[in-house]
Each structure stands twice: as structure tokens, then as C-alpha cells.
Amino acid sequence: MTTETTNTTPNSLTVTDLLVLRNAIDLAATRGAFRANELSAVGTVFDKLALFVETVARIVEEAEEVSTTDEESTDSEVAE
């Protein structure tokens, strides 16, 4: 288990959980776990989930960049 998964409450859902779910859907589809008439619905949910995870990951990455930039500017002000 990752730290993110183990440090959360039992009723929370993390980005890591969503990634695992996306991978499980992909694996199940690859192994033929869905009937032909179910594939469209499963594919739609998979696409929505993948887009959501990508969007959240991009937002987190941008927030980390801003945080790092803020820390660097604070450090340089202290050094002066």
C-alpha cells in the first residue's frame, strides 16, 4: 500500500484509488470480462475516469510548482 492510501480515512477516495480503478477496468476489458453490449458504457466511464485523473494530476502538479516557486522566493528574500 502507498502512504497516500494508508493515511486516509476508510471512506475517502484518493487519486491513487482512481488510478487503480482505471487500471482494473482496462485489465477486465482486455481479459474479456464485459459483454459486447456493455462495452460502450464501460468505455464511456473509463474515458471519464481517465480524464478526471489526468486533470487532477495536472492541477496537483501545477500547485506543487507554485509552492516550490514560492518557497524559492521566500528563501532568496531571507538570504538577502
HUNOR-V327152 format. One line per field, one symbol per residue. phi: phi as a letter, one per 30 degrees, with the letter a starting at -180 (. if undefined). burial: + if it has 9 or more other ideal C-beta (glycine too) atoms within 8 Angstrom, else -. Layout:
phi: ???
burial: ???
This chain:
phi: .dddddccddccbcdddddddedddddddddidcdedcdddddddedddddddddddddddddddddddddddddddddd
burial: ---++--------++++++-++--++-++----+----+--++-++--++-++--++--+--------------------
